[in-house]
Amino acid sequence: MTSEARRNELIREIGAMRRYARALTRDPARADDLVQDALLRAIQGADRLRDGAPLRPWLLTIVHNGFIDMRRAEQAEGRRREAVASDPVTPPGQEHAVRLGQVAAAFAALPPEQRAVLHLVTVEGLSYAEAAVVLDVPIGTLMSRLGRARAALRAMEAGSGDAGTPRLRLVGGGDDDAG
């Protein structure tokens, strides 16, 4: 593959990298820093990608590993990450916007490992095998984390919904009988 074709393919994957970084960090500025670092690592290590190997899982692995490195550095320095403060502005009147905020808050409340798995499988559309490669975990561990993430979201939904609120529908995992 020519360097121009590889460059164009890399550019097409930046959106997926940013979405995944935001899901991991929950902070747009930190996510952008993580993506920039991942792009630099990808360009420097481009010779390590096998010809014909899918680019997205490789790039998302670099983003994931960069996130892990960032967390370890923060823990080693004794700093704790600050929780994202809720917006003091009155929530919008549109029901769908309020509901989207509730879903986003429930997703953000998940542990990082569960948030990462759920994002890769449901948002990025990676197969279980691809997501397991990105996270460098066995597929059984990935499926277990995914199941726990879905169960946690269902539990949050069951505890917070009233009769007039539409139910949260999760992708896969036997939701057909939960609604």
N, C-alpha and C positions, 0 to 999 in steps of 0.2 A: 504494500500500500504506500502511495506517495506521501510525502510529508504534508502536502496541501490537503489531501483527502483525510489524513489522520487528524490534522488541525480542525477541519470542518466537522468531523465526527466528534471530536472533543468539545467543540463549541455547542453542538446539539445536546450534549449531556449536562451542560452547566445547570440548566433548570432543575433536573432531577437531583443533582448534587446540592443545590441550594435548598430545595424542599426537604431533603433528608437532613441536612445540617440544621435547618430551623427546627425540625422535629426533635433533634437531639439536644440542641442548646436552648431552645425556647427564647432566643434572643437574636433579632435580626443582625445586629452588628457583629456579635460573636460568630454567627453562622457565616456571614460574609468573610470574616477572617479565616474561618475553618476551610471554606471552599477555596480561598486564595492559596492557602498553604497546601491543600490537597492538589490543586492544579499544578503548583510548583513541583510537588513531589511526583506527580504523574508525568510531567514533562521530563524531569530529571531521570525518571526510571522507566521511560517509554520502551527501552530495549528489553525490559523484563516481561513485557506483555507478549504472549505467544501470538504468532500470526494466525488470524482467524478466530481468536478468542474474543468473546463478547466484551465490549468496552465498559458498559454500564456497571456490571457487578464489580469489575476491577476498580473503577473510579469510586464506587460507593464503599468498597472495602477501604480505600485510602482515606475517605472522609471519616469512616467509622474509626479506623485506627488513629487518625488525628484527634478525634474527639476523646478517645480513651487516653491518649497521651496528654491532652489538655487537662482532663479530670485528674489524672495522676499528679501532674505538676501542681495543680491547685491544692490537692490534698497534702502533698509533700511540703508546701509552703504554709500549711495550716489555715488556709482561707476557705471559707464556705461560700458557695454560690448563693447569691441573694435570690429570693423568690420573686417572680415577676409580679409586681403590684397590679392589682386590678385597677382598671380605668375609673377614676372618680366621676366621670361624666355619666349622666343618666343614660341607661341602656335605651337603644332605639325602640320605637313603638312597634315596629314590624315584628310579628311573631317569629318569622323565620330567622331574622337576625339575632333575636334573643336566643332562640334555640341553637343556632350555630355557635354562639358564645358559650352556651352550656356544654355542648359537645366538645368544643375546644378546651374548655376548662377540665372536663373529665379526662380528655386525652392527655393534657399536660400534667395531671395528677398521677398518672401511671409512673411506675419506676422506669428509669432510663432503658433497661434491658427490654421491658415489655413494650415501651413506646417505640423503640427501634424496630422490633420485630413486626409490630402492627403496621408501622409506616411502610416498611419495605414490602410487605405482602399485600396490604390493601390499597395503599396509595400509589406506590411505584409499580405494583403488579408483578413483582419478582416471584418466581416459583419458590417453593419451600427450599429446594436444593440450592438455588441461586442465593437466597437470603441467608441460608446456613453458611455458604462460602463467604459472603460479605461479613457476617458476624463472627466467623471462625468458630462455629459451634457445631456439634453433631445435629443432624436433622431432628432427632428425637427431642433434644433440648429446645430447638427452635419451636417445634410443635407444642411443647409444654408451655413455653413462654407465651406463645400466641394464644393458647387456650386460657391461660391465666389472665392475659390482657383482656380478652373478650369477656371473660367471666366478671372481671372487675368493672368493666364498662356496663355490663348488664346489671350488676349490683348497684352501681351508682344511679343507673336509670330507674331501677325499681324503687330506690329510696327517695328519689327527687321528683318523680313525675306525679302530676295530679290528673284528674279525669279529663281535663281539656287539653292537656299537652300531648302532642304526637309522640309516639314511642320511638326510641332510638333503634334503628335497624342496623345491625352489624353484618358485614360481609362474611358469609360462610359460618361454620361452627354450629349449625343446627338452630338458627334463629326462627325457623318457620313456626315453631310451637311457642315462641316467647312473646309474640306480638299480640 
